[in-house]
Amino acid sequence: MEKNSLKHITKLVAIGGSAGSLQVLLRLFSQIPSGFSIPFLVVLHRNVQYESALEELLATRTALRVKEVEEKEKIQAGHVYICPPDYHVLVEKNHSFSLDYSEKVNFSRPSIDVVFKSAAEAYKSHLVALLLSGANADGATGLLHVRQHKGITVVQSPDEAEVSYMPQQAIQLVKPHYVLGFNDMVLFMQGLLLQGQAS
């Protein structure tokens, strides 16, 4: 853990996860206060064959505005953006979204790697990327890209993850700034809010 890493001003929090991450997400957003102005971008591996209620589920847990990403949409404060199933989401340099239907990455579309890499290039040191529970290695190279672009990297503790493979792969490839259990994730997010208020 690097104590000075939160001196960066955070302008986007990107969260990626797969198997076992939904309940963590729901619990985490229930702890985030309504005054939290930093936007979130959430990318989860979902089965496109089944209708997902992710947007509605998250909306019941937070006072922030929850919505699915739309093409060319500008990223706004106080929003939680959800990556739609079966599309890659790219964060553009002008802080808008692009949807892409190219081939799967790590057997996934949307891919966490794609989101993290494009967000790192757009936000550089102003990005926080959090990787949660999952059953494949998607997200690890994306986190490395975030680290190389001076963003902050956070990984769920494998000891707490329902499926530990994804965080373990990330920890092996990247030296994350933080490896956190759930309670520390909440404190970390509160710290981002206080940091933003002080800036």
N, C-alpha and C positions, 0 to 999 in steps of 0.2 A: 504494500500500500504506500502511495506517495502523498505525503501530507500537503504538499504545495500544489497538487494538481487542480484543486478547486479554485485557484486564483484565476483560472480562465473564466470568461463570461460565457455562459451556456445559452445558445439560441435555438437549439433543437435537441430533443432526447429521442433517440431511435431505439426501439425495443424489439428484439427478435426472439422467437421461441417456436417450439414444436410440441411433441408429445409431453404432457405433464405441465405445460406452462400456463394453461388457461386459468386455473384456479389462483395461481400466483398473481397473474395480471389483475383478476377481479379483486383480490384482496388488496393489492398495491394501490389501485385507483380509488378504492374506498377510503384510503388514508390520505389522499392528496387533496389539499384544501382548495376551495373555489377560487381563491385569489392567485392560484398558480398560473403564471402567464406564459411560461415556456411551452411551446407546442410539442406534442408527442407524435411520433410516427410508429405505428405498431404493425409488425409483419409476422403473421403466424402461418404455419403450414396447415392448410385446410383442404378437406375433400370437396372438390368442385361439384361432385354429384349430389351433395346434400346441401339443402338450404341452411345457411349459417345465420345464427341470431347474435353474432358477436357484437355488432354495433349496438343492438338493443340491450344486450347483457351489460356491456360496459356503461351504457348511458344510465342504467339503474344504479351504478356504483359511484358515479362522479357528477359533480356540478359543472364540469367542463363540457364543452360542446363536442359530441362524438359524431364523426361522419366518415363515410367511405371516401377514399381518394378519387378525385375526378381529374381527367386530362386537363393540363394547362392551369390547374388551380394553384393560386398563390398560397403559400403557407402563412397562416395567421396565428397570432398569440391566443392562448387560452383554448386551443383546439386539440382534440385527440383524433388523429387521422388513421384510418384502418386501411391496410392494403387489400384490394379486392382479390377474391380467389381467381387463380388461373391467369394472372397478369403479373409481370415484373413491374415494380415501381422504381422509377429513376427520379432522383432529386436533382434539378437543374441548377446551374450556377446563379440564376436569378431567383432562386428559392421558390420555384414552382415545381409541379409534378409532371412527369410524362409516364404514360402507360405503355408497356411493351409486351408483345406476344412472341418473342423469340424463344429459342429452345430452353428447356429446363436447365437449371444449374443445381448441382447436387441433388438431382431428381426432384427438384422443387420449382414451382412457379406459383406464387412469388418466391423469390430467393432472398434469404437474409443477406447473403454476401452481396448481391446486387444493390440492395437498399443501403447497406453500410458503406460500400465503396463509393457510391454516387453521393451519399450524404457527406462523407469525409471530404470529397473533392469540393463540394459546394460550401461546407461550413468550416472545414479545417479545425482550428483549435476551439471553435465554438460549439462543437458537437460532443454529446455524451452518448455512447452506445452501450446498451445493456443486453446481454445474451442470457436467456433462461434455459430451462429444461428442454431436452430433445433427444431424438434417437439417431440423428446423423450429424455430419461434420459441417453442415451449412452454418455460416456465421463466423467460423474461425478465421478464414482468410480476410473476410470483411473487417473483423476486429483488428487484424494486423494492419490493414490499410488505414483504419481510423488512427491507430497508434502512430503510424508513419506520417500522418498528416496533422499530428499534434493534438488530436482529440482525446477524450477521456474514455477509457475502456473499463467496463464493469461486467463481471461474470457471476452468475448465481453459484453459490457454493455447491459443488457436487454432492456433498454430504446431505444437503437439504433438497436437492433436485429429485423429482419423482423419477425422471430418466436422466442419468448422470452423464451419458455419452457426449452430448453436445457441449456442455461446459467443460468436460475433461479435455476434449479435443482442442477447444479454444485455449485453455490454460497451457497445454503442451506446446502450441504453436506461438502463442503470444504471452508476454509477461503482462497480465492485466494490471491496471492501476489498483483495482479493487476486486476482491473475491468476497461476496457478501451473502449472508443468510438473509431471510426475509426482514427481520426487525431492523437490521442495519441498512437494508435497501430503503426502508421508510425514512430512516434518519438521513440517509444520503439525499433523498429527494427533498426533504425539508431543508437540508443545507443548500441545495440549489436555489430554493425559493428565497432563503435569507440572503444568499449571495446576490441574487437579482435585485432585491430590495435595497441592498447596500450600494449597488453600483450606480 
